[in-house]
């Protein structure tokens, strides 16, 4: 698993549950030194183990942790760069939904080694959508839950009001239902194209 | 011309290429796309002379609108006159002569920032909606930003690795018992000194009676004595000098200044006196001394580590033969003297 994913998991756990909790999770997962390098590659089993140890230590379902990671990636100041990169995908939330299919390609464009499972949006009309997430071979964790948290936070970021529901996993494919109640429900966070330069 | 044709055309172009301008035969701007209007930020844009606002930099064209018309379809380089001197790429297409679309003699100019889009976005506060839907500018901005994020991550990793490498090297060159440099540092330090071109002296110090301290008082006492010796050596050298523990009870000093025979002899004598001072350890007293062989870089046309070490060794051997606890400076005749006396001589301790 790419270090960026592992590093995101680590930063989320540290920022949310504290250094001690992270150290304990890292110790239980035999991660020494207890940190991931964003630009190095790690065995998939290690990521799976870190998530399992976190779920056990924090006494939370893994799906919930994954969803929180998705939200963290958009809303936490540590991940501001990623939020900006995601905002390039669309001028509003509807636009963003329609560009979800491009997400893995966009990720690859930024970091060629970063491989995300295929994502596809189906438009059912009347502001109802579903997003399917194909399980990457031996990825070992349900990326759909991360995407759900990420979508929730991106809706907030755009100021859209949405209902999201993870419909489970069939034949290795996860499905998320998206109901867009109001595209411009609140003032979203600002996004200026050239701000980071 | 059908009434309203030019307005209809303008409205279509506003969506397809929002940074276009429609210019009449006289060079006056008659319509500007929304992004062009935003970028030019000029009051009463309609009616302004195109060439007041833009300079055609490349290729070289005939002046005025006829020049633009003649360059139909070619890649044009404009400069937007003003403090920023913004460079723009563009293409011109002449209106057809049959008046179907607009007054003959006019031209449509479509503009783009090209590679300068990254700066332009900040300067003109451009949004995604300011670019045509098919324009890849926003993707390019995404890529530029992604690149800087990723480069940053690489750089941080490199800095951490660089730091770790420095620590590892430091550790690799350090003798853990005394904190002095170890044998591995001998060659690089020597190479550095030789490369610097300055004169220096190589002192080879071998402790005397150290083995008996180890044998009678134990290794803990021996270690204590070695740390004590290291402290003396550190105190006696100056900045720019180097002390290396090259073996169990052997040390090499590289002295960068003070390289006259008299100075070296004084330093050697002082070192030996201090080494001979009794060292207390756990209620016992350890006594050692030291023999020193010295050679100077100025003795050689081209100083080399192996030769200098060999000669310093020889001088050290001579010091041992002379009864230990003394300092001998290498001289070319020394080799014969030592070899002649070596039959039945006392082996070095």
Interface residues (C-beta under 8 A of the other chain):
Chain A: X4 X37 X38 X39 X40 X81 X82 X84 X85 X88 X89 X90 X91 X106 X109 X110 X111 X192 X193 X194 X195 X196 X197
Chain B: X118 X119 X121 X122 X125 X126 X127 X128 X129 X138 X139 X141 X142 X143 X144 X145 X146 X147 X148 X149 X150 X153 X154 X156 X157 X160
